[in-house]
Structures are given as structure tokens and as C-alpha cells.
Amino acid sequence: MISYDGSGFSGYQRQPNARSVQGEMEQALAKIHKADSWRSTSSGRTDAGVHGILQPVHFDSPLSIPIERWPRALNALLPDDIIVRSCEIVSHDFHARYGAVAKEYLYKLTTGELDVFRRNYVYQLDAELNEDAMQRAANLLLGTHDFSSYSSPKTDVVDKVRTMYAIDVIRDGDEWTLRFVGSGFLYQMVRVLTGTLLEVGRGMREVEDVKMILEAQDRAAAGKTAPGHGLYLSQVFYDEKALTAHLKETRKK
């Protein structure tokens, strides 16, 4: 399980001419295994600037390093903007990506004063937002739908049906967090959903518009894509019971 500050990366996925989280992880693994390269698999790919709070990554290893020593060994080789939080031995059929039953993303923004020290971690929006309208719009997106309108067309994914278990609009003064829990997310889906809900909150769209956008199955019908630096992959679920317990615990009152 790793955490990373995405502001210094061009995304999670390995790229030939750009810094990536996967590239740094696999470079560290290669050094430990005294190999030219060492493959790993994550629960998914995040875009440039997006952060990871708890992102699962799996890899195979013939080494007999005790499991409790793996985090220290990897962290000694990784840059300061990636930390291995924990390691565990999993079954041979475990897959960090395809075994996931749900994921949780958080989008953080502020409507308060600009802060240069937070510019890479929180979307700073100079606007008034209607929390109630945003939550009512979010509720219309719950359930199983084709989310074509709320994702980038730059994808080769054919099946765009996903299930949204929770979308919570949480406000603490000028600080806002949008929490998304779903069976899976399409390319830029959380950022497009966020951008559209923000347009509802600013009075640029009606609450009911989000449903019509769903039915349109056309990316052009939705709002602007919110910036990547406010987005965090919070956690990934591999067990239905754990997901159910989390949804019950965090359900917005």
C-alpha cells in the first residue's frame, strides 16, 4: 500500500520520457531484485497531479525478505514523494486492479482566500457554492448508469456502465470535500463529475440537469473537467463486507 504526492508526477502509469509513480516504484523494485527492471501492477492509473492516499500495488518476488521489512527496504530507495505504508502477502490469484470491488476518491477544494502553499493540493475556487443543490444533484447520480457523458472520450473502454454507491458533498466553512465511492471509474470521471456539480453549486446548471446529462451519453453535455491537483485516490476495496461497513460508517447524515 503506497501514498504519494502527485504534484511531481506526470501520472501513475510508466512513461518513456516523463516521471511517473510506477516508474519510480519499479526502479526501486529492480534495485532490490538486482535486475534491469521489475514489473508491478496497481489498482489503477491516476492522472498528472492526482494524489494517492492508500493505493494498492502488487508484485511477485522470489526473495525471502520478511514481510515487515519490505516497507523499509523500498522506502530507502524511493523518492520523498512516495511512501510504502504497508506490505502483506496475498494469494497467487490476487490482482490489484481486477480484484477491486470498489474505489473511493476525494476531491478537495476551498472557496476561501488563495494560499500559495496549497496550490498543488486543493482546488482554490473564487465562487459561492450552494451545498444543498450540489448534494441533491449528486443524489441523482447514485445507482447504476452509463457514465459516458461524465468521462473523457479519450479511452478505449467500451463498457461505460458503473455503479455509484455514494457521492457526498461535505463542507467545513470554506473547505469542501466531495467524496465518491463507486464500483469503478472511467478516465477523468471523478473530475468531470466534480466540474459538473460545481456548476450546479454556482447556479450555472439546474439540479435536474445532471440526470439529462447522463441520458445524453455525450461528454459535451457535461461540465468542465476539474483540475487534477484537488483529487485523491482515498482507498480501494477488495471485500464486499468491508465496502458495506465503510458506506454505513461514512453515510452523510
C-alpha positions, 0 to 999 in steps of 0.5 A: 500500500503506497501514498504519494504526492502527485504534484511531481508526477506526470501520472501513475502509469510508466512513461518513456520520457516523463516521471511517473509513480510506477516508474519510480516504484519499479526502479526501486523494485529492480534495485532490490531484485538486482535486475534491469527492471521489475514489473508491478501492477496497481489498482489503477492509473491516476492522472498528472497531479492526482494524489494517492492516499492508500493505493494498492500495488502488487508484485511477485518476488522470489526473495525471502525478505520478511514481510515487515521489512519490505516497507523499509527496504523500498522506502530507502530507495524511493523518492520523498514523494512516495511512501510504502505504508504497508506490505502483506502477502496475498494469494497467487490469484490476487490482482490489484486492479481486477480484484477491486470491488470498489474505489473511493476518491476525494476531491478537495477544494476551498472557496476561501482566500488563495494560499500559495502553499496549497496550490498543488493540493486543493482546488482554490475556487473564487465562487459561492457554492450552494451545498444543498443543490450540489448534494441533491444533484449528486443524489441523482447520480447514485445507482447504476448508469452509463457514465459516458457523458461524465468521462473523457472520450479519450479511452478505449473502454467500451463498457461505460456502465458503473455503479455509484454507491455514494457521492457526498458533498461535505463542507467545513466553512470554506473547505469542501470535500466531495467524496465518491465511492463507486464500483469503478471509474472511467478516465477523468470521471471523478473530475468531470463529475466534480466540474459538473456539480460545481456548476450546479453549486454556482447556479450555472446548471439546474439540479435536474440537469445532471440526470439529462446529462447522463441520458445524453451519453455525450461528454459535451453535455457535461461540465468542465473537467476539474483540475487534477491537483484537488483529487485523491485516490482515498482507498480501494476495496477488495471485500464486499463486507468491508465496502458495506461497513465503510458506506454505513460508517461514512453515510452523510447524515 
